[in-house]
Amino acid sequence: MYKQVKQALKENGELMIMVADGRKFELHLHNVKFDDASQTIFIDGAKELYWINGEQILYYWIHKAVE
C-alpha cells in the first residue's frame, strides 16, 4: 500500500489514509516525506510529527470538494 499512497499523493497533492489502529491522517505534498528503504511516511503536522509504517495503511481515499 505504501507505493500506491506515494503515487496517489504525487498525482493528487493530498489524500486521506486510515491505518490499522483506526486513526486517519490527511497527507499533503508540502508536509509529507517518504522513506522508501523503511516504507515509512513522515508527516509534519506543525504541532506534532507522525511516523506511519506503510504496511499499516488499510486504505486511502481522495476527498474532493463537491460542486
N, C-alpha and C positions, 0 to 999 in steps of 0.2 A: 504494500500500500504506500510505502514511503515514496517510491518513484512516481506513482500516479499523483500523489499530493503535490510533489515538487513540480511536476509538469503542469498540473491544473492551476497552481498558483502563478506560474510563469505566464500562462495563457490568459488568465482572468484578472490578475492583480490582487484578488482577495478571495478567500473562501473560508468555510467553516469546517471544523473537524470534530469528531467525537472519539474519545479514547476509551479503552476498556473499562475504566472505573466510572464512566458516565459523564466525565467532565467534557465541556465543549469549549473550543477555542476559536477565535476569529484570527485568521492569518492575513497579513498584508505584506506585499513585497518589501516595503520600507522597514519593517521591523522583524523580519524572519531571516535566519541563516540556516543553511543545511550542511550537515557533516556527512558526506557520502560514506566515509570509512566506517562510521559507527551507526549510520542511519538514524541520526539524532536531529531533531528540529529544535532550534533555539528561538524562542520568542521573547522579544524585549517589550514588555508591557508597560514601560515607563516606571511604574512603581514596583513592579515585580518582574522577575525573569523566570521563564519556564523552559524546561528541558523535556522534550517529548520523544519517547522511543518510537521510531517509525513502525515497529512491529505491533505497537499497542493501539494503533489507529484502526477503529472499526469501520468508519465510513467518513466521507466528506460530501459536502454539498456547496453549491454556489447560490448565494442569495442575491437576487437582483430586485431592484425596485419595480413594483407593478405600476404600469402606466394606466 
